[in-house]
Amino acid sequence: MAIQSTYSPIDGRLVVERELADGSRISRAISLARNAQKSWKQVPLADRIAICQAFADRMLSRKQSLGEEITVQMGRPIRYTPNEIVGMADRTRVMCELSRSVLANVELPPLDGFLRFIKREPVGIVFAIVPWNYPYLTAVNTVIPALLAGNAVVLKHSPQTPLCGERIQEALLEAGLPEGVFQVLHLSVEDTEAILRSSEVDFVAFTGSVAVGHSIQRTVSDRFVGVGLELGGKDPAYVRADADLGFAAENLVDGACFNSGQSCCAIERIYVDEKVFDEFVERAVAVTNQYQLGDPTNPSVTLGPMVRASSADFVRGQISDAVQAGASTLIEESAFPASTVGTPYLAPQLLVNVNHSMSLMRDESFGPVVGIMKVKSDAEAIALMNDSAFGLTASIWTRDLDASISIGDQIQAGTIFMNRCDYLDPMLPWVGVKDSGRGCTLSQFGFDQLTRPKGYHLRK
């Protein structure tokens, strides 16, 4: 019997242990999902919507306890974690409302003697693999639209946050979802790969690292199966000379440090017009020094540990390498006494005198660190923002709406922000380009990969 153990980054204590599903358990789950899906897709859309909305209500009623579980499992401060449940409920409701029109039949122009229309057919069984950094928000992006569309879902949650998958299943069953339509499996890497190869799975949705995304793509390469990949980012920001510098500094530091920087759309590179560079940096330093690093169960703490010590040490290595190559750090680590080498606790850090030869400006950090570069023009900023293997989001800080649209048209990214960052609007598509992945979640387009068009051409 293989056991999966989850340890808290707060103090290393054991949080929970779960038995990994064996081959027979997996086979039963897939069989149950297949049979349940045949009936579920026949359930009227209005009833499916009602169940998903009831699910959101049940999750919201438990937001405090669920937030506490998130904090213990992955380390985000308790002052923030209940808000993830609020966000999950909001996204659920948006997708429910969108489904009313998106999943309706597409009526075609009349043709004498014929009835023609298009239905959206569910793909079948969706295998969702979701991460720990936003354990509910990343799950809801796939789970809810998949269920609304009439699919069954088998969820593998991160071994760092196994309770989150279980809580989703509990709330869905309480909301009236038929047994087998949504199931959680705790899986080994080998059994995960076996499911990916299985002809019983009709779509794979993965959120996580670029390396694992490539591995999944290779694993399914001999199957005609849809795969959605939400991968990493090295998201840039450009602060123009006309920006509100105080507002930009406050929001960009938050975009870099919230959740200890452990977000695919965190701000990891900042380019600032040379005319306002010094003032922006001064303001950003002041904001960063206001953070309180420590035990995330303390309501006054604003920056918790990273998920594991090795992740924090990776960021420390990036910082050290950048400094050796000529960069300068702006934050005194001694001002954050909890920050200790060999632990998950890492002080936030801003660096200047950086360039794109440094790993800090090229490779995903996934930590509370950001490099800041001086630029002379929009053209230089655009070139630097595009000089990356990633393309998830990019933000422009300016008072000029037309300029932000023009610049955005030239940036290789799935989402363009103006005076905002590190945010998902469920009405907009969440798309990555280059190594940030492929496919789309959220918005009306999020249903496309979870359904297939089925044409009806009927002679009267």
N, C-alpha and C positions, 0 to 999 in steps of 0.2 A: 504493500500500500504506500504510494508516494504522497508526501505531505508538502504543502506549500505554506511557508511561514512569512508573515508580514511583520516587519520591525519598524517602529516609529523613528523618524529622523530627529524627533525632539530629544530623546534620551536613549535611544537604542532598545527600548523595551519591546517585548513581544506583544503585538496587538491582537493577532488572530492567526489561527492555523486552519487550513482547509485541505481536505483530501482531494487529490487530483482525480478527475474522471478517468476511468479505464476504458478499454475498447468497447466493452459491452454497454457501459453507461452512455458512451458517445453514440453508439449505434441506435440505442433506444431513443435518445434525444432527437436524432435526425429523423428517425421513423415517425416519432410523435409529431415533430414539426411538419413533416410532409402531409400527414393525414389531417392535422389541424388546419393547415393552410388551405386545403381544398374547401373546407367549410367556411373558414374566415373570409375568403375572398367573395363569398356569396352574401355575407352580412351587408346590409345597406350602409352606404357611406355615412349617413346621418347617425347610425348606431355606432359605427367605428369612431366617429368624431366625439360622440358623447362619452365613450369609454376613455378616450385620450384626455378629454377635458376633466373627467373625474379623477384620472391619474394625477393630473397637474394639481388639483385641489388637495389630494391626499399628501402629495409631496410637500406642498406649501404648509400644510398644517403641522409638519414635522421639521420645518426648516432649521430650528435651533439644534435639535438632536442630530440631524443629518450634518449640519455644519460642524458640530463638535467631532463627529466621526471623520470628516474630511481632514480637520486640523490634526488629529492624532495620527491618521494614516500617512499624510504627505507633508504636513508642516506649515500650511498657510495659516496666518494669524486668525484667531477666532473672531476678531472684529469684522472680518470680511467673508468667511466661509458661508454663513447662512444666505448671503446674497447670491451665491451660485444657484441655490434652489429657486430663488425668485427669478433669476435669469432663465433657468430651465423651464419653469412654468410659463414665462412670457413667450419663449420660443415655441413651446408646445401649442399655445393658443394661436400664435401667428400661423403655424403650419396647419392647424385645424381649419382656420378660416380660409387660407389659400387653397386647401384641398377641395373646397366646395366648387370652385370654378376650374381648377387645374385638372381634377380627376373626372370632370363631366365629359360626356361624349362630345366629340368635335363634329358638328353638323356641316355637311358640304352643300354647295349650291344645288338646287333641284335639277334633276335630269329625268325627262319623260320616261316613264316605265321602270324607273329604278329608285331604290333607296340606298343612299351611300352615307356612311358615317365611320368614325374612328373611335375605338375604345382604347383606354389605357389599361393594359393587362399587367397584373403584378408579375414580377419575375419569378417568384416562388419562395425559396429559402435564402435569406440574407444572413451571411456570417459577418458579424461586426467585431472588430478588434479595436478596443479603445484604451487610451492612456490614463495615467494617474494625475496629470498636471491640472486638468479641469475635468474631473471624473464624471460629472453629470452633464455638463454642457457639451462635451465631445460625444457623449453617448446619445443625447437627445437629437443631435443633428441628423443621425441616421435612423435611430430606433423609431421615432414618432412618424416621420414621413413614410418609412417602410411599412409600418402597421396601418397607417391611414390608406395606403395604396393597396392593402390586401395581402401583404407578404407575411410570412412567419420570420422571426428573427432568433438566431442563436448568437448570444453575446459572450465573448471572452473579454473580461475586464483585466486590467493590469493587476499583477500579483501584489502591487503596492497598495491598491485600493479595492480589494475584493468585495468589501461590504457594500460598496456603491452599486455594483451590479445586482447584488441580492436585494437591496432596498428597492431598486427599480422593479424587479420582478414581483416583490411583495405588493407594491402599490398598484401595479397593473392588474394583478389577480383580484385585489380588493375592489378595483374599479370595474370589474366584470369581464376582463379579458379571458376568453376561453383557455383552458389548460393546453399547453403545447405551442401556442402561438408565439409566446416569448419565453425563452429559456436561457439560463446562465450556466455556463460550464467553466470550471477551473481546470486549466489545461497545461500540460507540459509543452515545450517547444516542438517535440517530435509529434505529439498528437495534434497540435495546431496545424502543422504541415500536412498531416494525413487528411485532416478535414479540408484543407485548401485543395488538395488533389482530388477530393471526392467528387464524383459526378452528381452527388445529391445536393451540392451547394450551388446556387444559381447566381449569386453576386457576393463579392467580397468588399467590405468597407473597412479600410485601415486608416487609423490616425496614429502617427508616431514618427520615428526617425527615418531619414533618407536611406540609411543602410538597410533597415528592416524592410522598407518599401521596395527596394531593389530585390531583396531576397524573396519577398512575396511574389513579385512580378516573375521571377525566375521559376518559382515553385508552380505557378499556374500556367506557365508558358505553353504547355501542350494541351490546354483546354480552351474552348471558346466560352469563357466566362468573363462577365464584366468585373472590373476592379476599380474602385475609387480609392485614391491615395491622397490623404492630407498629411503632408510631410513638414519639413523644417522651414526655417526662415532666417534671414539676416536683414531684417526690415530696416530701411533707411528713412530718415527724416531730413527735410531741407527747410532751414529757417531763412527766409528772405529778409532783406533790409527793412521792409515795411511791416514786419510781423510785430504783434504785441509780445514783446520779449518776456515779460513776467508770466503771461499766460502760457507761452510756448515752453518756457523753462519748467514750470510746474507740471505741465501735462506730459512733457517728454521724459522727465525724470521718473514720473509715475509709470509711464509706458515702458521704461527700461527696468524698473525695480519691482513693480507690483508682482506678487506671487514669486518673489525672489528672481524675477527675470525668466521664469520657467514657463514661457508662453511662445507658441510658434510665431505669433505676430508681435512679440515684444520689440521695442525699439533697440536696435543693436549698433546702429551707425547714425551719426548726426553730422550734417553738413551745414555750415553757417556762413552767410555772407560776411566777407571780411570787414565790412563797415560796422557791423554790430557784433562781431565775434567776441570781443573782450567782455562786453556787457552781458551777452548771453551766458558765457561761461561763468562769470561771477554769480549770476542769478542761479544757474544750475547747481553750482557748488553749495550755495546757501540752502537750496531746497533739499539737496541730498543729505546734508548734515543734520537735517531735522528728523531723519529716520531713527527709529529705536529698534535695534536688533536684539532678539532674545527669545525666550520661551513663548511660542505662539498661543499657548492657552491663557496667557496674560492679556487682558483686553487692551492694555495700553501699548502693547508691542505692535509695530507696523511692518516689521520685516522679520520673517521667520527663517528657519534653516532651509537650505536646499534639500533635495530629496535624499541625498546620500553624500558621504564625505568625498567619494571619488569624483562626484560632479563638481563640488566646490574646489577640489584640488585641480581639476582640469581648468577652471576659470583662473585660479591663481597662477597656473602655468602660462596661460595666455597673457596675463598681465605682466608676469616676470619676463617673458620673451619680448613683449613689446617694449618694456623699459630698457632691456639690454640693447634693443635696436634703435633707441633714441626717444621713445615716448616718455611723457611725464605724467605721473599720477597727481590728482588734485585733492584726493580725500585721504586724510590721515586715518589709517586703520586703527590706531590707538584710541580714536574717538568712539570705537565700537568694540569694547572689551570682550564681548562674547565671540568675536571673530577669532577663530583658532585653527591653525593648520592641523589637518588630520581629522577635523570635525565637519559636519555639514553647515556650520555657521560661518558665513562669509560677509564681510563688510561690503557695502555698495562702493563702486569705484567709477570715476570719470577719468579719462585720459585725453591729453592733447599731444600735439607733435606726432600724430599717428599717420600711417599711410597704408596703402593696399598691399604692400609686401608683407604685412603683419597678419598672423592668424587671427588676431583680435578683430580685424576689419574684413576678413574673408570667411572664416569658418564660424558656424553657429556656436555661440557661447552658452546660451540657455542659462544665464545667470545674471545677477544684478550689476552689470558692467556695460559701459558704452564708450566708444571712442568718438571724439569730436574733431572734425576737420574744417579748416578755413577754405572758402571758395570765392572766386572773383565774379562769377556770373551764373545765370541760369543754365547755360550750356555746360559749364564745368560740373555743376551739381547733377545735372541729368546724366552726364557721362559716368560720373562716379556712382550714382545710384544704380545704374544698369550694369556696372562692373561687378557682377556677382553671379554665382551659380544658382541663386535663389530668386524667387519673385512672388512673394505672397502679398504683402501690402507695402505701401509707401505713403508717407504723409508730407504735406506741403503746408508751411506756416506763413500766411500772408493775409493781407487785407484785399488782395486783388483776385476776385473770383475768376475772371477771364484768364489771368495768368496761371492760376492753379489748374484750370481745365486744359490749357495749352500744354503745360508741363506734364500733366497727368497723361495726356495722349502720347507722350514720348517715353513714358516709363514702362518698363517691362514688369508688370505686377498685376495680380488679380483684383486688387482693391486699391483705389486711390482715395486718400483722406485729405481734407483741408481743415486745418485747425482741430484735428482729432487724431487719435491713434489707438492701437491696441483695443479694438472694439469690433464686435460682430453685430450687424443689424440683420435680423432674420428675414427682412423683406428683400435683402440684397444677396446675390449669389456669393458663396464663399469658394473661391477658385485660386489654385496655385499654378504658376507657370515655372518652367525650367525644373530645378530639383525640388521645388516646393510642392510638386505632385501633379495630379491630373484628376479630372472629374469635378463635380460640383455638388455642394450641399447647400441647404437653406434656399429661400426664395421660391418662386414658382418653378425655377429650373432644377431645384433640388429633387424633384420627383422624377426627372427624366431618366436617371440611371437606375431607378428603382421600379420602373415600369417599362413596358415595350408597347409600341403602337400596334393595334390590331385592326385591320381594315375590314369593313363589311360592305360588300357590293351585291345587292339583292335585286334581282329582276322581279318585278311585281307580276 
